[in-house]
Amino acid sequence: MTKYRTHTCNELNIKNEGEKVLLSGWINKKRDHGNLLFIDLRDNYGITQCVIDKKNDLFIKIEKIPLESVTQFEGQVVKRVEDTINKELNTGEIELKITNFKILGTTKELPLPVFSDQEYSEEIRLKYRFLDLRRSKIHNNINLRSKVISFIRKEMEKFGFLEYQTPILTSSSPEGARDFLVPSRLNPGKFYALPQAPQQFKQLIMVSGFDKYFQIAPCFRDEDARADRSPGEFYQLDIEMSFIDQNDIFDIVEKLMNNLFKKFSNKKILNEKFPKISFSDSMLKYGTDKPDLRNPLEICDLTKIFERDDVKFEIFKKLVKEGSIVRSIVTKKTNSKPRSFFDNIDKWAKSEGSSGLAYFTFEKDVNKIFGKGPIGKFFSSEACEEIMKISKAEVGDSIFFACAKKKDVEKLLSVARDKIAKDLEIIDQNLFAFCWIIDYPMYENDEKTGMIKFSHNPFSMPQGDLDNLNLDQPLNIKAYQYDIVCNGIELSSGAIRNHIPELMYKLFSVAGYDKKSVDQKFSGMINALSYGAPPHGGIAPGIDRIVMLLANEKNIREVTMFPMNQNAQDLLMNAPSNVDDSQLKELNINLIKKK
């Protein structure tokens, strides 16, 4: 109880009938029923319906109060008439009969209505974010975010982890995304960098003898916005552990995610023990290392089929001879679908920049299997049977084919798989489907230069006999690197770290780094690892993406309190902004004006 309220707007119920109370909040809605004026008063916790009779001297004054004015109502709790009870509200059995009021905060004309879920432009929403945040859906999302973070902290403590804070002002990283730089006043001409992640610091914490670290860590990256990525800054659950292998990481994260998603969602978790899928299998079956396992469709390689003499589809056969591959997607029991279903998917594929998706349906005439559709005639009965065997197709199923270079096929079929599944409505929206993607290659070829480069994290531990790694065949080396994925969204990458300096030098040499350049770029880490470093590893799931999934939102902006726009601008606070010449002078900075 304060001088402004005896209860919140979500607190009163039938047990409070007859009580005199004070409520304070924002006027959410008003409904004039002639003799009665109904007002929905809203605060952080909920809504209480307030009512005043036209005979009351205060009626006209209250009627004129604009929506979103901060108002205090004094009155008596009364029971609602039976047919007016609102079961969707905790306060739905009662209402407040107003006896007095006070305006605590006035409002100007609203640029967007708070009570409406109507969509508005990003510019309006972000410029008036304080109003946007009052809207029930996004308000609830932000409260959910707070509860999720609190729950995570408690769970991590239960698992034996302690939270440690790492520096915000640090050195610029030579790898990864672009840094945000901060000029140093006391060290003219030099710059700090905001951390892209606490990666090196959390490893140093392990070298320092601490065992289980976590942090709800702010991260800063100067990169472009996406639906699942905010420009500028984001938060992650940073985790690092000593004396473990990757299965120990998996065990902790699986327990946390199961507990977390059961706590804050009614959706079912498809597999509480998350499937482990190798990177190569994921790229083959799903065309991506971020598969949505709610989608039952899988991709199959059929390149060898087009080397058969009884397959006469010459366009594909020629491309295969030139080095292209053929992969396919089978759709179950789609022989009854109209021609337009298949043609629309082919048309969509062409709109994605490909040559389209060829297709036919498996049919049976007496004892003979044949393909019905535009390209079915090019396949013998025996070839159709072999395709069915490889792809696990049955009579009545349909098959789509794509032929191109490996990366182009993977890119097309990864999105085609989702497109087809959505058109068929076979994705269960009430599921969370987690998985681990493991066994990432340590190296890959740079498409532009043809040189060997690290494919993922250069500080990861390679798999196999560490004393006898075949560095002459670097593309065959796999790393203890892993991603956790849910519903096609990557929540985090992680790895078991390379804690052996001598091995690190060898691995960097394969990618063209000599010892001197490694020492220059990673001096702090290499030096620390030289003084007795334990085996260690970690992961860092994105808080924003977790909350986005739990809130059933498609854009990370909807779960972030004060996000930037697509151009990394804060429209509310007008950042980035110009600064005074005197500030620049203190920092020894001169701006060069564009001509």
TABEL-V396740 format. One record per pair of residues at least 24 apart in sequence whose C-alpha atoms are under 7 Angstrom apart, sorted by the first residue. I is the first residue (numbers start at 1). GAP is how many residues later the second one is. Records with the same first field share a line. If there is no record, write none. Layout:
I=GAP + GAP
//
This chain:
4=68
8=37
9=32 + 33 + 34 + 36 + 37 + 38 + 39
10=35 + 36 + 37 + 38 + 80 + 81
11=80
12=79
13=78 + 80 + 81
14=65 + 79 + 80
16=61
17=60 + 61 + 62
18=58 + 59 + 60
19=57 + 58
20=55 + 56 + 57
21=53 + 54 + 55
22=50 + 51 + 52 + 53
23=49 + 50 + 51
24=47 + 48 + 49
25=45 + 46 + 47
26=42 + 43 + 44 + 45
27=40 + 41 + 42 + 43 + 44
28=39 + 40 + 87
29=38
48=43 + 47
49=46 + 47
50=45 + 46 + 47 + 48
51=44 + 45 + 46 + 47
52=45 + 46
68=39
69=36 + 37 + 38
70=33 + 34 + 35 + 36
71=31 + 32 + 33 + 34
72=29 + 30 + 31 + 32
73=25 + 27 + 28 + 29
74=24 + 25 + 26 + 27
75=24 + 25
126=445 + 446
127=444 + 445
128=444
129=433 + 443
138=420 + 421
141=410 + 418
142=417 + 418 + 419
145=402
155=101
160=52
161=51 + 52 + 53
162=50 + 51 + 52
163=50 + 51 + 52
164=49 + 50 + 51
165=50
166=32 + 35
168=26 + 27
169=24 + 25
170=24 + 25
174=347
177=44 + 45 + 46
178=43 + 44 + 45
179=42 + 43
180=40 + 41 + 42
183=404
184=403
185=401 + 402
188=399 + 400
189=399
194=26
195=24 + 25
196=24 + 25
200=325
202=38
206=36
207=326 + 327
211=30 + 31
212=28 + 29 + 30
213=26 + 27 + 28
214=24 + 25 + 26
215=24
225=341
227=327 + 328 + 329
228=317 + 327 + 328
229=327
230=326
231=333 + 337
232=336
234=310
235=307 + 308 + 309
236=304 + 305 + 306 + 307
237=303 + 304 + 305 + 306
238=301 + 302
239=299 + 300 + 301
240=297 + 298 + 299
241=295 + 296 + 297
242=292 + 293 + 294 + 295
243=291 + 292 + 293
244=291 + 292
245=251
246=250
249=289
264=286
265=285
267=163 + 164 + 165
268=162 + 163 + 164
269=162 + 163 + 164
270=161 + 162 + 163
271=162
274=160 + 161 + 162
275=160 + 161
276=159 + 160 + 161 + 162
277=159 + 160 + 161
278=159 + 160 + 161
279=158 + 159 + 160 + 161
283=127
286=128
287=123 + 124 + 126 + 127
288=122 + 126
289=148
290=195 + 198 + 199 + 200
291=197
292=194 + 195 + 196
293=140 + 194
294=133 + 134 + 137 + 139 + 193
295=126 + 131 + 132
297=32 + 33 + 120
298=31
299=28 + 29 + 30
300=27 + 28 + 29 + 91
301=25 + 26 + 27
302=24 + 25 + 26
303=24
310=69 + 70 + 73
311=67 + 68 + 69 + 72
312=66 + 67
313=65
316=87
324=79 + 80 + 81 + 82
325=78 + 79 + 80 + 81
326=75 + 76 + 77 + 78
327=74 + 75 + 76
328=71 + 72 + 73 + 74
329=70 + 71 + 72
330=63 + 67 + 68 + 69 + 70
331=66 + 67 + 68
332=65 + 66
333=63 + 64
334=62 + 63 + 64
335=26 + 61 + 62 + 63
357=43 + 44 + 45
358=42 + 43 + 44
359=40 + 41 + 42
360=38 + 39
361=35 + 36 + 37 + 38
362=33 + 34 + 35 + 36
363=32 + 33
364=31
432=54 + 55
433=53 + 54
434=51 + 52 + 53
435=49 + 50 + 51
436=46 + 47 + 48 + 49
437=45 + 46 + 47
438=43 + 44 + 45
439=39 + 40 + 41 + 42 + 43
440=38 + 39 + 41 + 42
441=34 + 36 + 37 + 38
442=35 + 36 + 37
443=31 + 32
444=31
452=59
453=58
454=57
459=38 + 39
460=35 + 36 + 37 + 38
461=35 + 36 + 37
491=50 + 51 + 54
492=47 + 48 + 49 + 50
493=46 + 47
494=44 + 45 + 46
495=42 + 43 + 44
496=40 + 41 + 42
497=39 + 40
499=30 + 34 + 35 + 36
500=29
501=25 + 28 + 29
//
